[in-house]
Amino acid sequence: MATLPAPAPDFPEPDIAELIAARPHLTMHAMDGLVLDGVPLHGIADALGTPAWVYSAATMRRRYNALAGALAQAGLDAHIHYAVKANDRLAVLRVFAREGCGADVVSEGELQRARRAGISASGIVFSGVGKTERELRLALTEDVAQLNVESAEELAMVSALAAGMGRVARVALRVNPDVDAGTHAKISTGRAQDKFGIPYAHAAALYARAAALPGIEPVGLAVHIGSQILSMAPYRAAYSRIAELVRTLRSAGHRVAVVDCGGGLGIPYCNEPAPAPAALAGAIKGALGHLDVRLMLEPGRWLVGPAGVLLASVVLTKQETGGRFVVLDAAMNDLARPAMYDAWHGIVPVSAIDAAGMVGPADVVGPVCETSDTFARHRLLPPLGPGARVAILDAGAYGSVMSSSYNARPTAAEALVDGEVWSVIRDRPRIADLWRDEHVPAWLAV
Ligand SMILES: *Cc1c(COP(=O)(O)O)cnc(C)c1O
């Protein structure tokens, strides 16, 4: 087999039956094949072609309510602001909006999307290390609930803009607690060397400065240490540092009404043990529960990751001396996580007959001209001939939103399943759409 780096698990690989059994929205039917909630995935693939993303609305709702329930059960005054960047499709945002969920946005585009999907400005938190003047102006005009400010420079910018507009910005300072989240380096955000947040040692002084600035109402603190976090220890460490800062600020006479606990809760891509929402609620309660602060959470992946699959078809299987390559019609331009983060995703045949076949190792790859276009290596899969369909699991977060049209491949269609019904929520662009916004200068006319 190829000897290049590629997705590899750090946990024993579950087989196909174990992957399905651990995902309540998926079942394998002898006739219909893989069914997502009440809808056979073959039917969606027949209608839309492949590759195609399919999301389970029921799973998103179930997860939102499980998390909200765990927070309430712990007696916490907490509100969930879905991190829009994980999956920003209007229909997905609408599912959460209807549950009463707010939004955490990081750009003008996300702010507009959230508003468009029906999330009120009073439910929106604006985060991000490099908000532009234009974005801050929009946030102030819309009067979003909170701006999470990440630097002294940004604080000065917000103050000048807000004062000039006759507004008062409710600001939380995002603190970098210098805690290692124990996740992939590319998604760690809370270490001192990461670009995010205000250094812990400077936060109290900056809070005092914020209180004195025109156009600024400091309301509290925010922290977000990374993504795909699978243990509670880094959360506990970060939250106890924040609690200490709340006490310091209050003893200096400042009002601290809010702590934004960030996101980052991990999901079991490989059926590995993963923390339940009650564990996160317990960590928050333990560190912050006695402080009488309003709490916010900004989960993204945890809410939507398990809810999505990427459907793909086998183009051909290459039998080489080194082994078997299963070449799909989906690629790294669709799902970038394996290429970008060495991520492991379950891969399950859509047909029950395929799923029952004798397994052997295969490299599952896309057709893009990059060796990193590899979804899985040495994966135990049954024979998969041309046209066989597979579902790449847990692709609901950081999937379609990271897609590109590299290799002039149109992005894949997207569909939402809700119980027995399903609907297209984003069309596959036509090939001609790929150059719709391009211009060939007149001097190059043929
Ligand atoms: C990305 C991000 C989140 C969401 O992270 P998940 O790992 O998807 O939960 C929350 N808050 C901030 C500030 C982020 O940058």
The ligand as an SDF file (V2000), in Angstrom:
LIG
                    3D

 15 15  0  0  0  0  0  0  0  0999 V2000
  -15.1870   27.0950   16.1740 C   0  0  0  0  0  0  0  0  0  0  0  0
  -15.6760   27.7780   17.3940 C   0  0  0  0  0  0  0  0  0  0  0  0
  -16.7030   27.2030   18.1480 C   0  0  0  0  0  0  0  0  0  0  0  0
  -17.2990   25.8510   17.8350 C   0  0  0  0  0  0  0  0  0  0  0  0
  -16.3760   24.8350   17.9760 O   0  0  0  0  0  0  0  0  0  0  0  0
  -16.8700   23.2980   17.9220 P   0  0  0  0  0  0  0  0  0  0  0  0
  -15.6600   22.5110   18.1300 O   0  0  0  0  0  0  0  0  0  0  0  0
  -17.4760   23.0870   16.5830 O   0  0  0  0  0  0  0  0  0  0  0  0
  -17.8720   23.1330   19.0110 O   0  0  0  0  0  0  0  0  0  0  0  0
  -17.1630   27.9080   19.2400 C   0  0  0  0  0  0  0  0  0  0  0  0
  -16.6470   29.1200   19.5730 N   0  0  0  0  0  0  0  0  0  0  0  0
  -15.6620   29.6940   18.8770 C   0  0  0  0  0  0  0  0  0  0  0  0
  -15.1390   31.0140   19.3030 C   0  0  0  0  0  0  0  0  0  0  0  0
  -15.1390   29.0470   17.7710 C   0  0  0  0  0  0  0  0  0  0  0  0
  -14.1510   29.5990   17.0810 O   0  0  0  0  0  0  0  0  0  0  0  0
  1  2  1  0
  2  3  1  0
  2 14  2  0
  3  4  1  0
  3 10  2  0
  4  5  1  0
  5  6  1  0
  6  7  2  0
  6  8  1  0
  6  9  1  0
 10 11  1  0
 11 12  2  0
 12 13  1  0
 12 14  1  0
 14 15  1  0
M  END
$$$$
